[in-house]
Amino acid sequence: MIPTSPGTPHTTNPFSWRFVTPLLTGSAINAINSSLIATALVPIAAAVHVSVGRTAVLVSALYLASAVAQPMGGKLAEEFEPRRVFLVGVLIVLAGGIVGGAGQNLTGLVVARVLIGVGSSAVYPSAMLLIRRRAAAAGLDAPPGGVLGSLMIAGAATSALGLPLGGVLVDAWGWRTTFLINLPFALLALAMAFFWIPSDLPVEGPRTLREVAARLDVAGIVGFGGAMAALLVFLMGLPRPDWIALGLAAVAGTGLVWWELRASRPFFDVRLLGTNLALTRTYLRFALAGLCVYTVLYGLTQWLQAGRGLSSEKAGLLLLPMSALSALLVRPISQRNLVRMPLVVAAVSCLAASAGVCALTTSTPIAWIVVITLLFGVTLGTTISANQTALYTQVAADQIGTAAGLFRTFGFLGSIASSALISVVFHTQVNDHRLHVIALIMVLVSVLGLIIVVTDRKIMTRAPMRPDDPAPVRRDDPPAGHRRRPDRDGDAPAGSDRDTDPRRAGAGTQISGSRQRPGGGRSL
């Protein structure tokens, strides 16, 4: 067991409410902001004297900023310590809320949304790294499922709350409140994190500007951001494709791969995705499920308003049971560190719910619409909990920040793809037939997701891991802190021997999806 220190006391409950609460508060900011702006676009357009279509940039700005900043925040947390990055991220959110609340034109509001996206994106990967190190310092053998479940409830399952919350805020106090609401959340998270999360260690390693740039792989960050930006421009421009943007995305993506294969400390570890196939499948599953869930969040609400004549507030409130059910499912699944069964349930429920959308018409009773959204709530709750537990076990502790950031990036790719799908199909008209076209595409995506799950031998042969499981040591396990090459299927990434302090505990602990290194527990 790793020795403890005053910064990380070994108690019967290493994850006290003081440690966990700021992480949950900060993680909720990005999720709620992803949909909060939807009900404010029309009044914003009137206030800043632009067309409603132009305000769509406020949605895409947060998508792009979050997709790039999630893994960047994880990389910064790994290199410069997670508490430090967490606090800076919350400060950036605070600045974004102020800029947006005082904004007088569309440009200022776009800047505010970018700031909110960048700042809030630093929180989740930092929280994952803090949790991983805390668990290792406490000698826990399995993922702290209850904490991970709470983090996912705050960081993903609350996304549906943005729609009704935005409607209430806009109706009561105007569109500026969709920006200003970030201020109390940010101030609360900032104060709690400052006082309740143990201080980081001094930053190790090089300090010159050139050395820091190499350490962070600034070229890789720029390449990744450029590729994502060009891809987003192409997708958000549909059904009028911008082929130049797609070409730029392809060129930037190719250059990114070429560079990262040669970088000593890559930002976007291409080799990791190639060798750690289990992690790659986790990302892909999360993106496909996200595409379907976000299509319901945005596409179904548009159909409800256009076809059923519901207000944006009522349409958002109709999705609240979906969000509530997903939140109820996350915690028990995560507490038991379940992976196999929740993934199967997620795939099947997504397929059933997508098929149900095919049967919806403007005369369908509201009760049946609620039933279908509840099925998607099952999908959301099971997929986020199981995939996050799988992610936690599929990467070494010193990679968990960047890996967690990429996990959220793939989720945003799913949401971006859903926006493009809705834009193409509902471009000229919103009616039952076009909703059914979207539903058929969702069925195909769901079938693909189900195939990925049931054909994954690693997932289908795993048993659940309990937090109190003993930690068997395999004969072929190397001494703690030693490096080991990945398994052929990529479930055991190489670790690091650079961290021995409890606040960096676990950075040299090898955890794989099928086995765990010394100090670890049984497989999932």
BAKEVEX-191481 format. One record per residue (C-alpha): residue in one letter; x, y, z. Coordinates in steps of 0.001 Angstrom, whole numbers, plus 500000, padded with zeros to 6 digits. Layout:
<atoms>
AXYZ/...
</atoms>
This chain:
<atoms>
M500000500000500000/I501159503485499208/P501909505507502335/T499640508367503138/S500503511951503877/P498779514919505514/G497504515910502089/T495696512629501568/P494779511055504897/H493897507379504877/T490479507149506461/T487602504724506287/N486073507045503703/P488736508712501556/F485987510239499403/S484310512446501962/W481580514860500919/R484053517742501242/F486337516185498637/V483585515075496262/T481150518027496336/P483357520580494510/L484134517995491825/L480442517352491251/T479523521037491253/G482217521882488729/S481402518929486489/A477738519936486188/I478618523278484586/N479636521926481176/A476710519505480896/I474044522080481696/N475593524729479431/S475588522342476478/S471779522660476215/L471023525719478366/I471345528170475457/A468775526418473236/T465733528271474578/A467521531645474500/L468498531741470812/V465373533564469598/P465457536365472213/I469232536711471756/A468738537176467996/A466215539934468643/A468420541632471241/V471612541762469157/H469790542317465835/V470840539212463929/S468890536350462346/V468010533331464476/G470108531184462145/R473247533147462988/T472813532513466709/A473463528798466060/V477139529720466330/L476602530005470093/V475817526273470168/S478681525230467905/A481161527495469748/L480678525591473000/Y480763522255471161/L484071523087469505/A485650524602472610/S484613521619474713/A485670518992472174/V489184520457472006/A489522521582475624/Q488439518314477283/P491603516351476380/M493691519533476653/G492442519997480214/G493371516406480975/K496849516886479558/L497370520037481611/A496152518260484745/E498633515430484194/E501515517810483632/F500752520654486061/E498637518895488732/P494818518532488738/R493723520856491563/R495578523753489970/V493952523122486575/F490527522637488191/L490705526054489878/V491899527819486732/G489105526185484734/V486437527404487156/L487905530924487032/I487618530868483227/V483952529832483541/L483418532754485903/A484922535114483322/G482728533644480590/G479586534162482657/I480488537803483262/V481348538459479598/G478119536822478425/G475954538561480996/A477301541943479898/G477511541090476175/Q476116543607473686/N476715541823470385/L477007538331468930/T480818538386468931/G480971539025472649/L478508536224473318/V480537533809471200/V483642534721473217/A481673534062476405/R480523530639475193/V484089529703474234/L485340530750477674/I482604528715479368/G483393525719477165/V487144525875477758/G486876526487481492/S484244523863482231/S486091521311480096/A489103521445482413/V486968520274485345/Y485964516705484426/P489396515314483437/S490948517031486461/A488298515446488679/M488985512002487211/L492704512366487914/L492039513569491466/I489747510599492095/R492197508093490618/R495073509354492753/R492900509508495857/A491814505893495330/A495406504731494880/A496567506620497965/A493802504961499991/G494814501523498712/L491503500861496943/D491658497829494668/A488678498617492452/P487206501768490927/P485347503907493497/G482053503264491759/G479870505487493927/V482071508511493296/L482344507809489570/G478581507425489370/S477996510742491102/L480494512384488760/M478634511080485727/I475280512187487130/A476720515683487510/G478695515634484269/A476354513991481764/A473002512895483149/T472177516529484016/S472467517644480385/A468716517336479847/L468138519818482679/G469525522623480526/L466430522791478318/P463748523306480988/L466109525388483133/G466875527660480205/G463178528036479432/V462376529025483009/L465277531487483236/V464522533149479905/D460806533477480632/A461416534878484119/W464466537142483779/G465574537246480143/W468264535601478025/R471226537070479951/T470477534747482849/T471606531784480706/F475118533248481057/L474837534747484542/I473634531451486048/N477239530266485745/L478417532803488330/P476941531241491495/F477925527727490367/A481479528818489555/L481949530796492780/L480631527896494849/A482861525342493098/L485852527676493378/A485462528207497116/M484869524544497891/A487781523354495757/F490146525919497242/F489397524952500831/W488512521257500607/I490725519715497911/P494300519049499128/S497017521220497587/D499029519971494633/L502704519171494758/P505155521589493119/V505311521114489358/E508215518908488334/G510209518963485127/P511295521677482677/R510224525271483122/T511423527161480017/L508782528145477447/R510213525820474804/E510408522885477193/V506869523455478451/A505590523632474851/A507245520288474101/R505903518821477315/L502348519831476429/D502763519033472710/V501426522436471641/A501731521454467972/G499512518455468630/I496940520615470436/V496855523085467533/G496537520274464988/F493745518602466945/G491914521905467352/G492266522719463662/A490957519329462571/M488012519533464968/A487162523102463932/A487163522268460223/L485071519147460817/L482587521136462890/V482275523798460166/F481508521055457643/L478934519275459821/M477182522422461022/G476976523675457437/L474905520707456288/P472789520322454179/R474958522829452295/P478299521031452585/D481457523102452757/W483843520784450922/I486785523087451575/A486236522669455322/L486057518886454923/G489285518930452924/L490986521035455594/A489754518614458250/A491253515689456331/V494578517489455820/A494772518626459453/G493817515153460667/T496473513489458517/G499086515961459697/L498017515394463293/V498479511627463004/W501881512072461337/W503058514445464074/E501699512500467036/L503331509268465872/R506675511064466191/A506036513158469311/S507816512050472486/R504863513133474663/P501865513189472304/F498729515139473142/F496538512821471050/D498114509421471566/V497382507693468257/R499367504633469274/L497241504257472400/L494068504092470314/G495717501586467992/T497059499286470686/N494433499774473395/L491501498509471357/A489332498178474450/L489643501934475061/T488877502682471410/R485713500596471593/T484683502474474745/Y485035505790472923/L483074504505469921/R480241503102472062/F479897506395473907/A479832508424470673/L477128506249469067/A474918506338472160/G475486510099472423/L474340510577468821/C470987508919469559/V470424510559472945/Y471270514075471735/T469072513556468667/V466186512974471069/L467139515988473201/Y467176518378470238/G465322516686467389/L462337515423469348/T461927518784471093/Q461852520545467698/W459197518105466478/L457160518571469656/Q457171522346469152/A456490522299465408/G454187519294465226/R452442519359468607/G452508523109469179/L454236522825472563/S456243525734473925/S459997525310474347/E459522525215478123/K456878522463477957/A458915520470475446/G461924520662477752/L459890519669480798/L458627516633478897/L462204515327478858/L462740515736482592/P461615512150483412/M464268510903481006/S466968512836482816/A465686511771486228/L465609508081485306/S469130508189483881/A470401509802487087/L468673507129489196/L470296504342487173/V473837505703487151/R474641505408490840/P473702501757491565/I475391500598488371/S478562502539489139/Q478624501475492799/R478812497840491675/N481340498635488920/L479123496854486384/V480105496945482728/R478800494006480694/M475091493961481545/P474611497771481502/L476227497971478057/V473917495275476719/V470909497028478278/A472066500364476843/A472351498959473323/V469012497124473445/S467088500027474997/C468554502455472450/L467423500183469619/A463937499735471113/A463516503468471770/S464720504394468279/A462210501947466797/G459555503553468986/V460285506966467481/C459415505466464085/A455835505028465323/L455351508566466663/T452855510876464998/T451320514210465925/S448319512292467287/T450362510007469556/P449347510431473216/I451858512316475341/A452093509315477669/W453606507157474916/I456109509890474057/V457159509927477709/V457559506114477646/I459889506348474641/T461972509103476247/L462193506986479405/L463728504196477317/F466340506700476187/G466806507560479855/V467708503908480403/T470175504176477533/L471778507321478923/G472068506066482490/T473513502672481610/T475912503773478880/I477565506636480765/S478084504620483940/A479379501440482294/N481629503185479788/Q483177505434482437/T483943502417484639/A485469500678481634/L487572503767480852/Y488830503945484452/T490220500408484158/Q491607500666480629/V494317503302481075/A497196503875483468/A496715506497486164/D499142508952484576/Q497009508899481394/I493567509118482990/G493275512901482578/T493799512983478816/A491866509727478321/A488893511079480305/G488999514289478285/L488936512328475023/F486033510317476410/R484006513492476712/T485265514654473302/F483806511550471670/G480548512311473451/F480598515789471934/L481307514266468519/G478115512281468942/S476190515440469828/I477724517333466888/A476747514490464532/S473203514595465926/S473009518349465270/A474130517774461688/L471570515001461233/I468741517159462570/S469847520099460425/V469843518009457246/V466533516241457782/F464585519140459315/H466135521717456986/T462974522681455126/Q460176521240457233/V459510519493460548/N456859516788460243/D456133513150461066/H457754511769457914/R461039513566458518/L461022512487462157/H460699508890460956/V463692509361458655/I465743510453461654/A464398507483463613/L465468505013460918/I469002506426461005/M468974506096464797/V467889502454464434/L470876501767462164/V473228503490464610/S471727501483467475/V472200498210465593/L475854499110465056/G476224499876468770/L474636496545469709/I476971494658467367/I480009496386468906/V478910495276472377/V477918491650471738/T480952490918469568/D483384492322472145/R484800489219473840/K486546491294476496/I483250492817477599/M481080489708477283/T483395487521479388/R484035489939482269/A482667489581485765/P481796492606487928/M484467494015490223/R483449494887493782/P485235497607495748/D486004495106498526/D487461492415496263/P490904491119497252/A493792491945494982/P495303488757493559/V498834489192492248/R499633487351489043/R502939485584488690/D503732487548485572/D503051490896487205/P506177493102487355/P507247494864490548/A505283498006491353/G506460500998489363/H508040498939486580/R506940499423483022/R505227496729481060/R504311496465477424/P500596496444476541/D498736493186475996/R498136492394472379/D494501493441472559/G495535496686474203/D493864496299477566/A496995497002479614/P498704500266478673/A502208500972479805/G502469502990482961/S504938505335484527/D507310505126487414/R507663508837487962/D505153509337490783/T505509508000494304/D503908510722496408/P500329509905497483/R499011512961495690/R500359511394492525/A499607507904493751/G498673505398491120/A500602507041488323/G502784503970488138/T500005501477488826/Q499064499395485833/I495352498775485522/S493930496836482645/G490477495853481621/S491290492189482110/R493727492271485024/Q495168494714487503/R498756495274488510/P500039495003492096/G497667496743494482/G494769496281492045/G491632494210492043/R489951491646489844/S488850492273486332/L485503493660485382/
</atoms>
